[in-house]
Amino acid sequence: MKKLFLLAAVALVSLVGYAQQALWGSAPVVSPEVHADHTVTFRLKAPKARRVQLHGDFLPTTAIKTERGEFDVAMPVDMVEKDGVWEWTTPQPLQPELYSYNMIIDGVKVNDPSNVYMIRDVASVFSVFIVGGERGDLYSVNEVPHGTVSRIWYESPGLKMNRRLTVYTPAGYEKGGKYPVFYLLHGAGGDEEAWINLGRTSQILDNLIAQGKVEPMIVVMTNGNAWQQAAPGESPLGYTVPSMGTGAQRQAVEADFVSTFPDVVKFVEKTYRVKKGKANRAIAGLSMGAYHSCAISRLYPDMFDYVGLFSGGGGRPNLKDNPLYGDMEGLLAKQFAKKPALYYIACGNRDFLYKGIEEYRQFLTEKGYPFEYFETGEGHIWRNWRIYLSEFAPRLFKK
């Protein structure tokens, strides 16, 4: 009995000690450390490790060919050990931006234990940091009026389930008035958390509204996976493993979510104080969400005056092969006959979908359908999608 009591006491002391360490934030090393010249130092205390590498989206890339196309992949770099602490500093200053990274200890990928800031992207979790200035400041929380971010459930009769939305309302919404609505859609593997976390939507909108560059608006971020009620861990299914979905589930995405999108619009216009009508609605998305935005706006041409396709939604239409959408060329003709205020396409010149988007642009040009095109460097990455959001939002709802 005395032995059991002694073991329990030791365990309690250890637990208290661990809790106190967490309470007082006694991290063994500082990492990452952003220097005044915008170089960044990463550190990891691992005296028994044989090899430690750093892998991040700020490192040099190499082109990798796959069945889906050519991708730019960042290559890990070796960190240098001294007195049990592994360290690496970027050889050049980093541009203002939000960056993500992991560490690899003897072949095992881990998050930086000295950095509490992490973001999930599908089934991967990354440590993150921001280099300030320009876009870095745009993605940061600044001393400006802040909007409110809510997670709210709605009933979708078309999908026969309750589903979850993330909704941004601008600073001052609580005081009254009506606002236009921007529906912002995620890509494959994402969910209603993607744009608010990885896309920094609330920070971008707060800052651009405060600068007078963007009209105050409500932003609705949907879950485009028709088989899901909500993001992994946020539904009655519990802590399920995030995934891209099965082939059958993805087929449901391409049909059911698109065709039932009016359920979302009806709920938002019933629940929030909004300005109704086509001129007060916008829709945009990245990758799969760009395809959804393209299809939804085509299927419902009186619903959205502003359409944004970020890194997707293109490809020369195979005009008569989809029973859900019917004559796609005819639907596009009807959409553009109604003269949308803005049809906006954006893509990186290293994006594996670049060719398909180029073909879609050629198709629109041949038909005489007006659109605007914005091209950046790099590929199919969040760094580009945050740029596209910050460039697209100021174009919305201008009289």
N, C-alpha and C positions, 0 to 999 in steps of 0.2 A: 504493500500500500504506500509506504514511504517512497519507494522507487517510482511509482506512478505519479505521486505528487511532485517529486523532484523533476521528472520529465516534463510534466505539465507546466511547472514554473519556468523551466528553461525555455520551453516553446513560447510561453507568454512574454518573457523578456525579449526573445528574438523578434516576436511579432511587434512589440512596442517599439523596439529599436528600429525595425524596418519602417514602421509607420512614422516615427519621428524623422527618419531620414527623408521620407517622402514629404512630410510636413514642412521641413525646413529647406527642401530643394537642394540638398547637397550633392549635385551631380559631380562625378569624378573629374570631368574635363568639360571645356566649353566647345560645343560643336552644334551647328556650324557657326563660325565667326566671320561676319561680313565686315571687311575692313573699309576704311574711308575711301580707298581708291577702287572699291568694288571688286577686288579680289576676295576670295572666300577660302577659309581654312576649315578642314574637316578633321576631327580627331576621334579616336576610339581607344579606350583603355582595355587592352586584351593581352596581358603579358604572356599567356600561354599559347597564343595563336601563332601559327607558322606562316600564314599568308593572309593579308587583309586587302581587299580591293574596294574601290568606290565605283558605283554605277549610277549615272544620273543623266538627265536630259540636257545638260549643259556641256557634255563631253563630245569630242569629235565623233562623227558617225562614219559608218561604212555601208555601202549598198548591198542588200541581201535580196536575191531573187527567190520568189516563192510562186506557187500556183496562182495566187491572187495578184501578183505583180511585184514590183521592186520596192523594197522598203529601206529607209535610212535607219540604221540601228546604231545606237551609241555603244561604244566599246568601253569596258571597265578599265580602270587604271590601278596600278599597285600603289598602296600607301606605304610609307616608310616608318619603321619602328625605332623608337628611342626610349629606353627606360620603361618599356612596357606600354607606351602610348604610341599608337599608329597615327600618322599625320600626312595630309596632302593638301597643298594649296594650289588653286587654279593659276596657271602660268600667265593668264591674261585677265583683265577685269571683265566681269560679266555685265551684260546689258541689263537695264532695269526690267525686271520680269519676276514672275513666280516660277520657281524651279522645284523639281522633285528628284529624289535619289534614294538609294539603298546602299548598304554595305554588305560585303560578302566575306565571311570569316571561314577560312578553310573550306570553301565551296558552298557554304550555307548562307543564303541571303537573309539579312535581318534589317530592321529599321534602326536608325541611329538612336541608341539608348539615351543620349544626352539631349535629344530634341523631342519635345512632347507634341509637336505639331505634325499631324499626319492626315492624309486624304486617301479614301478608297476609290479605286478605279476598277470597276467590275469586281474581280476576285483578288486584286493586288492592292496592297497598302503601301504608300510611299511616305517617307519623311519629306517635308516641304519647308521652303524659306522664300523670302522675297528680298530682292535687291531693289532698293528705293530709287525714285526718280522716274519721271515720265510714266511709262506704263506700269512700272512697279508701284508708283503712288496711286495710280488709277485703281489698282487691284487691292489697295490697302484701306483699312478703316481710318478715316481722317476726321478732323474736327468740323463736320458738316452735319446738317439735319439728317437723321437716319430713318429709313423706312422700316416696315415690320415684315418679318418672314413668318408665315404660318403654314402648318401642315393641316390640311382639311380633307375630310372624306366626303365623297359624293356618290349618289346612286346612279349607276349606268344601266338603264333598262336594256340597251342594246347588247351589253356584255353580261347582263344578268348577275351583277355583283356590285358591292360597294368598293370604291377605289379611292386612292389617295392622291392628292395634289399638293404641290408646294406653291404657295402664292406670295408674291411680294407686293405690298401696298406702299406707296411712296409716303415720305414724311408729309404730315398734314392731312392724310386721308381721314383720320379720326375726327377732324373738325368739320367735315361735310364736303359737299361738291361731288361731281361725277367725273369719271376718268375713262380714257380709252384703255383698251386691253391688248396686250401683246402675248400671244401664245408661243412658248419657247420649248422646242422638242429636242430630246436627247438622241444619241446614237445607239447602235447595237451594243448590248451589254450594259447600257446605262439604265437609269430609272429617274424618278422624280427628284432624287437627291443630286444628280450629276451636275446640272447647270448651277445650282446654288453653291455647291462645294468646289468642284473643279473649275467651273466657269466664272466664279466670283461675281455672279449676277448682281447681288444686292450691293456690293461695294462699287461696281461699275455704275449702276444706276444712281446710287446715292451721290457719287462724286460728279457724274455728268449732269444730273439735275441741279446740284448745287452750283455748278459752273454756268448754268443757263443754256447748256448745249442740248439737253433732252427735255421733252415735254414730260411732266409728271404723268406716270402711267402705272397701271396694274400689270404685273407680269405673272402669267400662269404657266407653271412647269409641270407637264403631265408625265405619267408613266405610260410609255408607248408599247409596253409588252402586254398584249391583250390577255394573256393567261395569268397575269399577276394582279393581285389587289394593290400591292405596294412594294417598295424596295425590300430586299432581303433583310430580315430581322424586324420589319415594321408591320407585319401582317400576322394573322392567327397561325400561320405556318411556322412561326418562330425563327430561330437562327439557321435558316437554310443557307446553303453554299451559293454565293452569287455565280451566275453563269450567263453565257450568251443565249441559252435556250436551245431546245431541240429543233430539228427541221420542221416537225409538225407545228410546234409552237411558233416558230418564225413565220410559217405560212399564215397562221392566225393573225400575227402582227400585221402582215401586209394587207389583210382584208378587213378583219373585224374592227381594229382600232381606227382605221381610216373611215370606214363607213359609219361608225357610231360617234364620230367626233362632235356632231351637234349636241350630244348628251352633255359634253363638257361645257360648251358655250351656253346652253340653256341654264345649267347649274350656276355658272359664274354670273350670268346676268340676273338671275333670281336672288343670288346671295350677296353680291357686291353692288355698290353704287357705280354704275358704268354708263358711259355714253354708248348707245346702241347704234347699229347700222354699220354697213361695210366700211365707211370712211373712218370709223373708230376702232377697227380691228386689224391686227397684224398677226402673221404667223411666220415662223422661221424655225429651222432645225439644222443639226449637223449630221452628216453621214446618213444613217437610216432615218433620222429625223428630218433631213432635207428631202428624202424621198417621200416621207409622210406629208410634209408641207406642200410639196409639189402636187401630190395626188389629192390631198384634201382640198386645196385651193382650186384645183381643176374640177373636182367632183361637185364642189359647192361654190360656184363662181360669184355668187352674190354675198358671200360671207366675209371675204378678206380683201382689203384694198392694198395691203402691203404684204409681199411674199419674199422671204429670204431663204436661199438655198446655200448652205455652208458645206463645202466638200461633199457634195452628193446631190441626188435628185435628178441627175442628168442621164446621159446615154440617148442616142437617137431613138425615139419611141418606136417600139414594135407595135404598130398602131392598132391592131385588131385582135390581139391574142389574150386579152384579159377580160373574162366575163364580168368581173366586178365593175370595171371602169368602162367597158364597152369601147366605143370608137374614141380612142385617146386623142387622135388628131381633131376630131369634131369637138370634143370637150375643150381642148386648148383653144380652138377657134372661138368658142362661145366665151371662154374666160377672157381672152384678149379683146374680144368685141366689146366687153364691158369696161375696157380701159382701166386696168389696175393702176393705182397711183405710183407704185414702185414694184418692179420685179427684179430682184437683186441676186446675183450669183457671185460666190467668192470661193477661191480655191488656191492651195499652195502649188507651186510649180513642180514640186517633188511628190505630190500626192499620187498614190497608186490609182486613184479614180480620175486623174486629170484627163486622160484621153476621152473617157465617157462624157465628162462634163464639157470638154471641147466640142464633141459631136453634138451635144444638146444645144450648145450655143450656136453652132452652125445651122442647126435645124431652125431655131428661133429666128436667126438672121434671114434665112431663106424665105421664111413665112412672113417676114416683115413685122414680127412681134417685138416691141421695144423692151429692152432689159438693160441693166447696168452690170458691169463686171468688174470685180476687184481681185487682183492677184497678189499673193505674197510668196515669199520663199518657203522652203521646207515642205513638210508633208502633212500627213493625216494626224495632227496633234492638237492638244488643247491650247498650246501657245497660239496657234492660228485662230482657233475658234473664239478665244477671248478677244482677239483683235477684231474679228468679224462682228462680234456682238457690239463692241465699242464703236465700230464704224457704222453699223446698220441702225442702231437705236436712235442716233441723232437725226436720221432721215424720216422718222415716223411722225405721223399726225401733224405735219406742218401745213398750215393753211395758206 
